[in-house]
Amino acid sequence: MSNPGIPTFDQLRIFLAVVDTGSFAGAARRLGRAVSVISYGVANLEAQLGVRLFEREGTRKPRLTIEGRAVLSEARAIGHGFDGLRAKVQGLLEGLEAEVNLAVDVMLPSARLGQVLRAFAVEFPTVSLRLHVEALGAVTTLVQGRKAVLGISGPVAAHADEVDRAAAGAVAMVPVASPDHPLARVERISPGEGRQHVQLVLTDRSSSTDGQDFSVLSDRTWRLADLGAKHALLREGIGWGNMPMPMVERDLATGVLVRLEMPDHVGGMYRFASVWRRDVPPGPAACWLRQQFIDLGAADVDAPGLADI
């Protein structure tokens, strides 16, 4: 049994045109070729593959054989791959990035991130995205180290000298605990009472914030590098801690968590900044992303009574 040969892309394009238009004449009009050239191309493809792709006898229109139907899906996948390749190269010729490395702060509301990236996929279908989700100074560290061309960082970005920045909104942070936690069971929390209980604190995976604490009240802390783990421990009644309001809104509404009315720790506004290296300006796709985060952040409203963290 002989092995099938390797068809050319032009042969596959002719095959797909015949299928899509329903005739050799239609394929000839679509491709600007003579009908004889279309017929010759299909015959050569059949010879290369060693199978008959169309039934031509007893019908006015070519009809796919069983083998033709099997080949069709693979031919379409190859055709789409070539179209994607051409689009990507065209984008590169026009200065569009092949890939964007984006780093975002874990406190950024997931709904906002999803909204921006969904629109990005539509606006730049040929651009790949590599997403890093980090906490505190780790976002800016990735930008400084050229591992991300754009970052949406928390307030620690203000301490980075190599980057430029633009305000990109804020999120309200509130102290919460399980309803079974001692702080949630008292009628009124006294000043300093939070120091007597374990506070769950999000830590930085980078070294840029070594020795710095943000909104830490208690002398007793559990430090975690993952916001999801912190959320889970709070729901289990292990300690109290600050959480971004969008992440705990449902828990507060259902009573899984309660907001702590602490006179000396009411929470605060966690502000975001879009950051990028001034010596490595973002390309067109990254600039588009940056503007989306800036525009959406401009609509953020500060929560009453909450100062900046």
C-alpha positions in Angstrom: 0.0 0.0 0.0 1.5 3.4 -1.0 1.6 6.3 1.3 -0.3 9.5 0.4 1.8 12.4 -0.9 1.9 15.9 0.5 -0.6 18.3 -1.1 0.2 21.9 -1.7 -1.7 24.7 -0.1 -2.9 25.9 -3.5 -4.4 22.4 -4.1 -6.2 22.5 -0.8 -7.5 26.1 -1.5 -8.9 24.9 -4.8 -10.6 21.9 -3.1 -12.2 24.2 -0.4 -13.4 26.7 -3.0 -15.1 23.9 -5.0 -16.8 22.7 -1.8 -17.8 26.2 -0.7 -19.2 27.3 -4.1 -20.7 24.0 -5.0 -19.1 23.8 -8.5 -15.9 24.0 -10.4 -17.1 27.1 -12.2 -17.9 28.8 -8.9 -14.4 28.0 -7.6 -12.9 29.4 -10.8 -14.8 32.7 -10.3 -13.8 33.0 -6.7 -10.1 32.3 -7.3 -9.9 34.1 -10.7 -8.8 31.0 -12.5 -10.0 29.1 -15.5 -12.3 26.1 -14.9 -9.7 23.8 -16.5 -7.1 25.0 -13.9 -9.6 24.2 -11.1 -10.3 20.7 -12.5 -6.6 20.1 -13.0 -5.8 21.2 -9.4 -8.5 18.8 -7.9 -7.2 15.9 -10.1 -3.6 16.5 -8.9 -4.8 16.7 -5.2 -6.7 13.4 -5.7 -3.5 11.9 -7.2 -1.4 13.1 -4.3 -3.7 11.7 -1.7 -4.5 8.6 -3.5 -8.3 8.9 -3.0 -11.2 10.3 -5.0 -12.7 13.4 -3.4 -15.7 14.2 -5.6 -18.3 12.1 -7.4 -18.5 13.7 -10.9 -20.7 11.2 -12.7 -24.5 11.3 -12.7 -24.7 14.7 -11.1 -24.5 18.3 -12.3 -22.6 19.4 -9.2 -19.6 17.7 -7.7 -20.5 15.8 -4.6 -18.1 14.8 -1.9 -17.2 11.2 -1.5 -16.9 9.6 1.9 -13.1 10.1 1.6 -13.7 13.7 0.5 -15.8 14.4 3.6 -13.1 13.0 5.8 -10.5 15.1 4.2 -12.6 18.3 4.3 -12.3 19.0 8.1 -8.5 18.6 8.0 -8.3 20.8 4.9 -10.3 23.5 6.6 -8.1 23.4 9.7 -5.0 23.9 7.5 -6.7 26.7 5.7 -7.6 28.5 8.9 -4.0 28.0 10.1 -2.6 29.6 7.0 -5.1 32.5 7.4 -4.0 33.0 11.0 -0.3 32.9 9.9 -0.9 35.5 7.2 -2.8 37.7 9.7 -0.1 37.4 12.3 2.7 38.3 9.9 0.7 41.2 8.6 0.3 42.4 12.2 4.1 42.1 12.7 4.8 44.1 9.5 2.5 46.8 10.9 4.3 46.8 14.2 1.8 44.7 16.2 3.2 42.5 18.9 3.2 38.8 18.5 2.6 38.4 22.3 1.8 40.7 25.2 3.0 39.8 28.7 0.6 41.3 31.2 1.0 41.3 35.0 -2.0 42.2 37.2 -2.4 42.6 40.9 -4.5 39.9 42.5 -6.7 42.5 44.0 -7.9 43.6 40.6 -11.6 42.6 40.3 -11.9 39.5 38.2 -15.0 40.9 36.4 -13.0 43.9 35.2 -10.1 41.7 34.1 -12.4 39.4 32.2 -14.1 42.3 30.5 -10.9 43.8 29.3 -9.4 40.5 28.1 -12.6 39.5 26.3 -12.5 42.7 24.3 -8.7 42.3 23.7 -9.3 38.8 22.2 -11.8 40.4 19.7 -9.7 43.5 19.0 -6.4 41.6 18.5 -7.2 38.0 17.5 -3.6 37.4 16.3 -1.8 38.5 19.4 -1.1 35.9 22.1 -1.4 36.9 25.8 0.7 35.7 28.7 -1.0 36.7 32.0 0.7 36.8 35.4 -1.3 37.4 38.6 0.8 38.5 41.5 0.4 40.5 44.8 1.8 43.8 45.9 5.3 44.6 44.6 5.6 41.4 42.5 3.7 43.0 39.7 6.1 45.9 39.3 9.1 43.6 39.8 8.0 41.6 36.7 7.8 44.9 34.7 11.2 46.0 36.0 12.7 42.7 35.1 11.2 42.9 31.6 9.1 39.7 32.2 6.0 41.8 31.6 5.6 44.8 29.3 2.6 46.1 31.2 1.5 45.8 34.8 -1.6 46.8 36.7 0.0 47.2 40.1 -1.1 48.1 43.6 0.1 51.2 45.4 3.7 49.9 45.9 4.3 50.8 42.2 5.0 54.4 43.5 8.4 53.2 44.8 9.7 51.9 41.4 12.1 54.3 39.7 12.4 52.6 36.3 8.7 52.7 35.5 6.2 55.2 34.3 2.7 55.0 35.7 -0.9 56.1 35.3 -3.8 55.8 37.7 -6.0 52.8 36.9 -8.7 52.9 39.5 -9.2 51.4 43.0 -11.0 48.8 45.0 -12.4 49.0 48.5 -10.8 46.7 51.1 -12.8 45.8 54.1 -12.0 43.7 57.2 -14.0 40.5 57.4 -14.3 37.3 59.4 -16.5 34.3 59.7 -19.7 34.8 61.8 -18.2 32.2 64.2 -15.1 34.3 64.8 -14.8 36.0 68.3 -14.6 39.4 66.7 -17.9 38.8 64.8 -19.7 37.7 68.0 -19.1 40.7 70.1 -21.7 43.5 70.1 -19.0 46.2 69.8 -15.3 45.8 68.9 -13.1 47.8 71.2 -10.1 49.7 69.9 -7.1 47.4 69.8 -9.2 44.2 70.1 -8.1 43.1 66.6 -4.5 42.8 67.8 -5.5 39.9 70.1 -6.5 37.7 67.2 -4.7 36.2 64.2 -4.8 38.4 61.2 -4.5 36.8 57.7 -2.1 38.9 55.6 -1.3 38.7 51.9 2.4 38.6 51.3 4.6 39.4 48.3 6.3 36.7 46.3 9.0 39.2 45.3 11.6 40.8 47.6 10.5 44.4 46.7 8.4 44.8 49.9 10.6 43.0 52.4 10.2 44.6 55.8 7.0 46.5 54.8 3.5 45.7 56.1 0.3 47.1 54.5 -2.7 47.4 56.8 -1.4 45.0 59.3 -2.9 45.7 62.8 -2.3 42.5 64.7 0.9 41.3 66.3 -0.3 37.7 65.5 -0.3 37.1 61.7 -0.6 34.2 59.3 1.0 35.2 56.0 -0.2 33.8 52.7 1.0 34.4 49.1 -2.4 33.4 47.6 -5.6 35.5 47.9 -7.8 32.5 47.2 -6.3 30.6 50.1 -6.8 33.6 52.4 -10.4 33.8 51.3 -10.9 30.1 52.1 -9.3 30.4 55.5 -11.5 33.4 56.4 -14.6 31.4 55.5 -13.4 28.6 57.8 -13.1 31.0 60.7 -9.3 31.1 60.8 -8.4 34.6 61.7 -9.7 37.9 60.3 -8.4 40.0 57.4 -8.9 42.6 54.7 -10.5 41.5 51.4 -11.4 43.4 48.2 -15.1 44.1 48.4 -16.1 42.6 45.0 -14.6 39.2 46.1 -16.6 39.0 49.3 -19.9 40.8 48.4 -21.8 37.5 47.9 -20.3 36.1 51.2 -21.5 39.2 53.1 -24.9 39.0 51.5 -25.4 35.4 52.4 -23.8 35.6 55.9 -20.8 33.4 55.1 -18.6 36.3 56.1 -19.4 39.4 58.1 -17.9 42.9 57.8 -16.1 43.9 61.0 -16.8 47.3 62.4 -13.4 48.0 63.9 -13.0 51.5 65.2 -9.2 51.5 64.5 -9.2 49.5 61.3 -12.1 50.3 58.9 -10.4 49.2 55.7 -9.2 51.4 52.9 -9.0 52.1 49.2 -6.4 50.0 47.4 -5.4 52.0 44.3 -4.1 50.5 41.1 -1.6 52.0 38.7 -0.8 51.0 35.1 3.0 50.6 35.0 5.5 50.1 32.2 9.3 50.6 31.7 10.0 54.0 30.3 12.8 52.5 28.2 10.6 49.8 26.7 7.4 51.6 25.5 4.5 49.2 25.0 3.4 48.3 21.5 0.0 48.9 20.0 -1.8 46.0 21.6 -0.3 46.7 25.1 -1.1 50.4 24.8 -4.7 49.4 24.0 -4.8 47.2 27.1 -3.3 50.0 29.2 -6.0 52.5 28.1 -8.8 50.1 28.8 -7.7 49.6 32.4 -7.2 53.4 32.8 -10.7 54.2 31.3 -12.5 51.6 33.4 -10.6 52.7 36.5 -11.7 56.3 36.0 -15.2 55.2 36.8 -14.3 53.9 40.3 -16.0 55.7 43.2 -14.2 55.9 46.5 -16.2 54.2 49.3 -17.3 56.7 52.0 -15.0 56.8 55.0 -12.2 54.8 53.4 -8.8 56.4 53.1 -6.0 55.0 50.9 -4.2 51.9 52.1 
